[in-house]
Amino acid sequence: MGTSFIPLCAIIAVLIIAFLFASLPQVNHKTRYRVLYAIAIIMLLAVIPISEYMAGSTQNSSNNYLLVLIFNIAVGYFCMYIAALLKFNVLKRKNQVLENVLTEKQQENVSILLEHQNEKQQALQQKELEWFAGKIKMFTEEEQKAILASALSFAEHDLIVAPPINIQTKETCSQQELMYFVCSAFYNMDKSRSEIVSFLYKVFPLYFPAGESALAKKMPGLEKIRERREKECN
């Protein structure tokens, strides 16, 4: 046992040193895992000299001989495992930093894109509402204000609010003309057909006494509206 005691103590000492070195906060992770890899390789290569050293003594039993060699190999693989774990943590931290940077960049790009889209949307809403305001000049000033207030609420907040006064029918604005004005403005704001039907019926109930379902059947198609707008522009 005396001959096997020396390499056994040396292996235990290396194990303690490796464990303490791996837990040193002053040393960066990269240096730690590199040193531990080096220790692991040395321990595995040390099997040959330890084997020769112990084989040269007749005092060592086969059990002691195998115990020391197995322990030496186990310490080597343990150091390699700790080194791999430290390397994994380094890569994990780098990936986390990269992900954080990419996430911040993506959020910044999304914010810029949304801001740009909001500006375009607001400009489009303003343009369409101005066009719509120019088409309802046949109504009284009070009625125009009430209609435009409802239109603004619908355009910006998707809220369909009935005006505080009844919008009277006008001979100079037929049912078909009114449907064209409203559909043309709000189709360009990406409002759905059902939403526009609800807006027309709530804001202009006197124009559509047959009810909302009958109004839905009379709604002009998007293509017809676009063709008419193009003709007006030309």
C-alpha contacts under 8 A as a table, 3 or more apart, distances in Angstrom:
res1	aa1	res2	aa2	distance
1	M	4	S	5.19
1	M	5	F	5.91
1	M	59	Q	6.81
1	M	60	N	6.00
1	M	61	S	7.88
1	M	64	N	7.09
2	G	5	F	5.12
2	G	6	I	7.15
2	G	59	Q	7.73
3	T	6	I	6.04
3	T	7	P	7.73
3	T	54	M	6.66
3	T	57	S	7.06
3	T	59	Q	7.15
3	T	60	N	6.81
4	S	7	P	5.78
4	S	8	L	6.14
4	S	54	M	6.51
4	S	60	N	6.71
4	S	64	N	6.74
4	S	65	Y	7.14
4	S	68	V	7.05
5	F	8	L	5.04
5	F	9	C	6.04
6	I	9	C	5.26
6	I	10	A	6.24
7	P	10	A	4.89
7	P	11	I	6.08
7	P	50	I	6.89
7	P	68	V	7.38
8	L	11	I	5.15
8	L	12	I	6.26
8	L	68	V	6.02
8	L	72	N	7.99
9	C	12	I	5.07
9	C	13	A	6.07
10	A	13	A	5.05
10	A	14	V	6.22
11	I	14	V	5.09
11	I	15	L	6.18
11	I	71	F	7.82
11	I	72	N	6.17
11	I	75	V	7.46
12	I	15	L	4.96
12	I	16	I	6.24
13	A	16	I	5.15
13	A	17	I	6.14
14	V	17	I	5.07
14	V	18	A	5.98
15	L	18	A	5.13
15	L	19	F	6.13
15	L	75	V	6.36
15	L	79	C	7.84
16	I	19	F	5.09
16	I	20	L	6.11
17	I	20	L	5.18
17	I	21	F	5.96
18	A	21	F	5.11
18	A	22	A	6.04
18	A	36	L	6.61
18	A	39	I	7.58
18	A	79	C	6.89
19	F	22	A	5.19
19	F	23	S	6.52
20	L	23	S	5.29
20	L	24	L	6.45
21	F	24	L	5.29
21	F	32	R	6.96
22	A	32	R	5.91
22	A	33	Y	7.58
22	A	36	L	7.53
22	A	82	I	7.62
24	L	27	V	5.84
25	P	28	N	7.08
27	V	31	T	6.66
27	V	32	R	6.59
28	N	31	T	5.65
28	N	32	R	6.40
29	H	32	R	5.06
29	H	33	Y	6.22
29	H	86	L	6.25
29	H	87	K	7.18
29	H	90	V	6.47
30	K	33	Y	5.55
30	K	34	R	6.29
30	K	86	L	7.73
30	K	87	K	6.86
30	K	90	V	7.10
31	T	34	R	5.21
31	T	35	V	6.16
32	R	35	V	5.30
32	R	36	L	6.15
32	R	83	A	7.27
32	R	86	L	7.52
33	Y	36	L	5.01
33	Y	37	Y	6.05
33	Y	82	I	7.44
33	Y	83	A	4.21
33	Y	84	A	6.91
33	Y	86	L	5.68
33	Y	87	K	6.03
34	R	37	Y	5.12
34	R	38	A	6.33
34	R	83	A	7.00
35	V	38	A	5.02
35	V	39	I	6.23
36	L	39	I	4.95
36	L	40	A	6.06
36	L	79	C	5.67
36	L	80	M	6.51
36	L	82	I	7.36
36	L	83	A	5.35
37	Y	40	A	5.05
37	Y	41	I	6.26
37	Y	79	C	6.75
37	Y	80	M	5.48
37	Y	83	A	5.80
38	A	41	I	5.19
38	A	42	I	6.21
39	I	42	I	5.07
39	I	43	M	6.08
39	I	76	G	7.18
39	I	79	C	6.90
40	A	43	M	5.16
40	A	44	L	6.26
40	A	75	V	7.47
40	A	76	G	4.24
40	A	77	Y	6.33
40	A	78	F	7.64
40	A	79	C	5.18
40	A	80	M	5.34
41	I	44	L	5.19
41	I	45	L	6.12
41	I	76	G	6.82
42	I	45	L	5.06
42	I	46	A	5.90
42	I	76	G	7.73
43	M	46	A	4.94
43	M	47	V	6.92
43	M	72	N	6.48
43	M	73	I	6.87
43	M	75	V	7.25
43	M	76	G	5.00
44	L	47	V	5.72
44	L	72	N	7.25
44	L	73	I	5.80
44	L	76	G	5.59
44	L	77	Y	7.95
45	L	48	I	6.41
46	A	49	P	5.55
46	A	50	I	6.08
47	V	50	I	5.27
47	V	51	S	5.87
47	V	69	L	6.41
47	V	72	N	7.02
47	V	73	I	7.32
48	I	51	S	5.10
48	I	52	E	6.23
49	P	52	E	5.07
49	P	53	Y	5.98
50	I	53	Y	4.98
50	I	54	M	6.09
50	I	69	L	7.58
51	S	54	M	5.30
51	S	55	A	5.89
51	S	65	Y	7.68
51	S	69	L	7.20
52	E	55	A	5.03
52	E	56	G	6.19
53	Y	56	G	5.47
53	Y	57	S	7.27
54	M	57	S	5.56
54	M	60	N	6.74
54	M	65	Y	6.75
55	A	58	T	7.26
55	A	60	N	7.60
55	A	65	Y	7.90
57	S	60	N	6.13
58	T	61	S	7.69
60	N	64	N	6.19
60	N	65	Y	6.36
61	S	64	N	5.37
61	S	65	Y	6.24
62	S	65	Y	4.98
62	S	66	L	6.16
63	N	66	L	5.29
63	N	67	L	6.03
64	N	67	L	5.00
64	N	68	V	6.19
65	Y	68	V	5.54
65	Y	69	L	6.40
66	L	69	L	5.17
66	L	70	I	5.97
67	L	70	I	5.26
67	L	71	F	6.00
68	V	71	F	5.10
68	V	72	N	6.04
69	L	72	N	5.06
69	L	73	I	6.23
70	I	73	I	5.15
70	I	74	A	6.04
71	F	74	A	4.98
71	F	75	V	6.15
72	N	75	V	5.22
72	N	76	G	6.29
73	I	76	G	5.04
73	I	77	Y	6.28
74	A	77	Y	5.21
74	A	78	F	5.99
75	V	78	F	4.91
75	V	79	C	6.15
76	G	79	C	5.27
76	G	80	M	6.31
77	Y	80	M	4.88
77	Y	81	Y	6.06
78	F	81	Y	5.00
78	F	82	I	6.27
79	C	82	I	5.16
79	C	83	A	6.08
80	M	83	A	5.02
80	M	84	A	6.10
81	Y	84	A	5.08
81	Y	85	L	6.15
82	I	85	L	4.97
82	I	86	L	6.18
83	A	86	L	5.13
83	A	87	K	6.16
84	A	87	K	5.02
84	A	88	F	6.06
85	L	88	F	5.04
85	L	89	N	6.29
86	L	89	N	5.08
86	L	90	V	6.30
87	K	90	V	5.03
87	K	91	L	6.28
88	F	91	L	5.14
88	F	92	K	5.97
89	N	92	K	4.88
89	N	93	R	6.09
90	V	93	R	5.23
90	V	94	K	6.27
91	L	94	K	5.04
91	L	95	N	6.06
92	K	95	N	5.10
92	K	96	Q	6.07
93	R	96	Q	4.97
93	R	97	V	6.15
94	K	97	V	5.15
94	K	98	L	6.15
95	N	98	L	4.97
95	N	99	E	5.97
96	Q	99	E	5.00
96	Q	100	N	6.08
97	V	100	N	5.09
97	V	101	V	6.22
98	L	101	V	5.10
98	L	102	L	6.11
99	E	102	L	5.05
99	E	103	T	5.90
100	N	103	T	5.02
100	N	104	E	6.10
101	V	104	E	5.19
101	V	105	K	6.14
102	L	105	K	4.97
102	L	106	Q	5.98
103	T	106	Q	5.02
103	T	107	Q	6.04
104	E	107	Q	5.07
104	E	108	E	6.07
105	K	108	E	5.02
105	K	109	N	6.14
106	Q	109	N	5.02
106	Q	110	V	6.00
107	Q	110	V	5.00
107	Q	111	S	6.00
108	E	111	S	5.09
108	E	112	I	6.21
109	N	112	I	5.11
109	N	113	L	6.05
110	V	113	L	4.97
110	V	114	L	5.96
111	S	114	L	5.12
111	S	115	E	6.00
112	I	115	E	5.09
112	I	116	H	6.10
113	L	116	H	5.06
113	L	117	Q	6.04
114	L	117	Q	4.93
114	L	118	N	5.93
115	E	118	N	5.04
115	E	119	E	6.18
116	H	119	E	5.13
116	H	120	K	6.26
117	Q	120	K	5.05
117	Q	121	Q	5.94
118	N	121	Q	4.93
118	N	122	Q	5.97
119	E	122	Q	5.14
119	E	123	A	6.12
120	K	123	A	5.08
120	K	124	L	6.08
121	Q	124	L	5.04
121	Q	125	Q	6.08
121	Q	189	M	7.77
122	Q	125	Q	5.04
122	Q	126	Q	6.05
123	A	126	Q	5.12
123	A	127	K	6.14
124	L	127	K	5.09
124	L	128	E	6.12
124	L	189	M	7.27
125	Q	128	E	5.20
125	Q	129	L	5.94
125	Q	155	A	6.80
125	Q	189	M	6.66
126	Q	129	L	5.24
126	Q	130	E	6.08
127	K	130	E	5.25
127	K	131	W	6.25
128	E	131	W	4.99
128	E	132	F	6.05
128	E	185	A	5.25
128	E	186	F	7.69
128	E	188	N	7.69
129	L	132	F	4.89
129	L	133	A	5.96
129	L	148	L	7.74
129	L	151	A	7.60
129	L	152	L	7.60
129	L	185	A	6.90
130	E	133	A	5.00
130	E	134	G	6.29
131	W	134	G	5.20
131	W	135	K	6.57
131	W	185	A	7.56
132	F	135	K	5.13
132	F	136	I	6.67
132	F	181	F	6.35
132	F	182	V	7.23
132	F	185	A	6.36
133	A	136	I	5.55
133	A	137	K	6.99
133	A	144	Q	7.57
133	A	148	L	7.02
134	G	137	K	5.99
135	K	138	M	7.86
135	K	181	F	6.88
136	I	139	F	5.93
136	I	144	Q	6.82
137	K	140	T	7.45
137	K	144	Q	7.27
138	M	170	K	7.29
138	M	172	T	6.71
138	M	173	C	7.21
139	F	143	E	5.89
139	F	144	Q	5.96
139	F	170	K	7.25
140	T	143	E	5.10
140	T	144	Q	6.08
141	E	144	Q	5.04
141	E	145	K	6.30
142	E	145	K	5.29
142	E	146	A	6.34
143	E	146	A	5.09
143	E	147	I	6.06
143	E	165	I	7.42
143	E	167	I	6.14
144	Q	147	I	5.11
144	Q	148	L	6.04
145	K	148	L	5.20
145	K	149	A	6.04
146	A	149	A	5.16
146	A	150	S	6.39
146	A	163	P	5.38
146	A	164	P	7.07
146	A	165	I	7.40
147	I	150	S	5.27
147	I	151	A	6.14
147	I	163	P	6.54
147	I	203	V	7.01
148	L	151	A	4.80
148	L	152	L	5.96
149	A	152	L	5.17
149	A	153	S	6.29
149	A	163	P	7.74
150	S	153	S	5.17
150	S	154	F	6.18
150	S	160	I	6.67
150	S	161	V	5.55
150	S	162	A	6.67
150	S	163	P	6.33
150	S	203	V	7.42
151	A	154	F	5.05
151	A	155	A	6.01
151	A	160	I	7.98
152	L	155	A	5.03
152	L	156	E	6.02
153	S	156	E	5.50
153	S	157	H	5.51
153	S	158	D	6.56
153	S	159	L	5.56
153	S	160	I	6.83
153	S	161	V	7.20
154	F	157	H	5.62
154	F	158	D	4.36
154	F	159	L	4.68
154	F	160	I	5.36
154	F	161	V	7.56
154	F	199	F	7.88
155	A	158	D	5.90
155	A	159	L	7.89
155	A	186	F	7.46
155	A	189	M	7.28
160	I	198	S	7.47
160	I	199	F	5.80
160	I	202	K	7.53
161	V	199	F	7.96
161	V	202	K	7.40
161	V	203	V	7.50
162	A	202	K	5.35
162	A	203	V	5.10
163	P	166	N	7.06
163	P	167	I	7.95
163	P	203	V	6.10
166	N	204	F	7.59
166	N	205	P	7.94
166	N	206	L	7.75
167	I	203	V	7.26
167	I	204	F	5.90
167	I	205	P	7.77
167	I	206	L	7.11
168	Q	204	F	7.84
168	Q	206	L	6.55
168	Q	207	Y	7.87
169	T	173	C	7.50
169	T	206	L	6.51
169	T	207	Y	6.07
170	K	173	C	5.29
170	K	174	S	7.08
171	E	174	S	6.45
173	C	177	E	5.95
173	C	178	L	6.37
174	S	177	E	5.09
174	S	178	L	6.18
175	Q	178	L	5.22
175	Q	179	M	6.23
175	Q	207	Y	6.19
175	Q	208	F	7.74
176	Q	179	M	5.14
176	Q	180	Y	6.19
177	E	180	Y	5.07
177	E	181	F	6.25
178	L	181	F	5.12
178	L	182	V	6.27
179	M	182	V	5.35
179	M	183	C	5.86
179	M	200	L	7.45
179	M	219	M	7.07
179	M	220	P	7.67
180	Y	183	C	5.23
180	Y	184	S	5.72
180	Y	220	P	7.32
180	Y	225	I	6.81
181	F	184	S	5.38
181	F	185	A	6.33
182	V	185	A	5.37
182	V	186	F	6.19
182	V	196	I	7.50
182	V	200	L	7.38
183	C	186	F	5.34
183	C	187	Y	5.58
183	C	196	I	6.65
183	C	220	P	7.90
183	C	225	I	7.52
184	S	187	Y	5.55
184	S	188	N	6.59
184	S	225	I	5.92
184	S	226	R	7.44
184	S	229	R	7.64
185	A	188	N	5.74
185	A	189	M	6.99
186	F	189	M	4.90
186	F	190	D	6.58
186	F	191	K	5.62
186	F	196	I	7.10
187	Y	190	D	5.13
187	Y	191	K	5.39
187	Y	192	S	7.11
187	Y	193	R	7.89
187	Y	222	L	7.34
188	N	191	K	7.46
191	K	195	E	6.41
191	K	196	I	6.73
192	S	195	E	5.25
192	S	196	I	6.37
193	R	196	I	5.24
193	R	197	V	6.22
194	S	197	V	5.06
194	S	198	S	6.28
194	S	216	A	7.55
195	E	198	S	5.17
195	E	199	F	6.23
196	I	199	F	4.96
196	I	200	L	6.15
197	V	200	L	5.23
197	V	201	Y	6.21
197	V	212	E	6.92
197	V	215	L	6.82
197	V	216	A	6.02
197	V	219	M	7.71
198	S	201	Y	5.22
198	S	202	K	6.07
198	S	212	E	7.08
199	F	202	K	5.34
199	F	203	V	5.91
200	L	203	V	5.42
200	L	204	F	5.56
200	L	205	P	7.42
201	Y	204	F	5.39
201	Y	205	P	4.99
201	Y	207	Y	7.95
201	Y	208	F	6.50
201	Y	211	G	7.45
201	Y	212	E	6.07
201	Y	215	L	7.70
202	K	205	P	5.67
204	F	207	Y	5.52
204	F	208	F	7.01
205	P	208	F	5.33
205	P	209	P	6.41
206	L	209	P	5.82
208	F	211	G	6.00
208	F	212	E	7.51
208	F	215	L	6.71
210	A	213	S	7.98
210	A	214	A	5.93
210	A	215	L	7.34
211	G	214	A	5.59
211	G	215	L	6.38
212	E	215	L	4.96
212	E	216	A	6.23
213	S	216	A	5.12
213	S	217	K	6.66
214	A	217	K	5.34
214	A	218	K	6.71
215	L	218	K	5.21
215	L	219	M	6.40
216	A	219	M	5.32
220	P	224	K	6.71
220	P	225	I	6.99
221	G	224	K	5.47
221	G	225	I	6.51
222	L	225	I	5.13
222	L	226	R	6.21
223	E	226	R	5.10
223	E	227	E	6.17
224	K	227	E	5.13
224	K	228	R	6.25
225	I	228	R	5.19
225	I	229	R	6.19
226	R	229	R	5.09
226	R	230	E	6.12
227	E	230	E	5.15
227	E	231	K	6.27
228	R	231	K	5.09
228	R	232	E	6.26
229	R	232	E	5.07
229	R	233	C	6.19
230	E	233	C	5.06
230	E	234	N	6.14
231	K	234	N	5.11
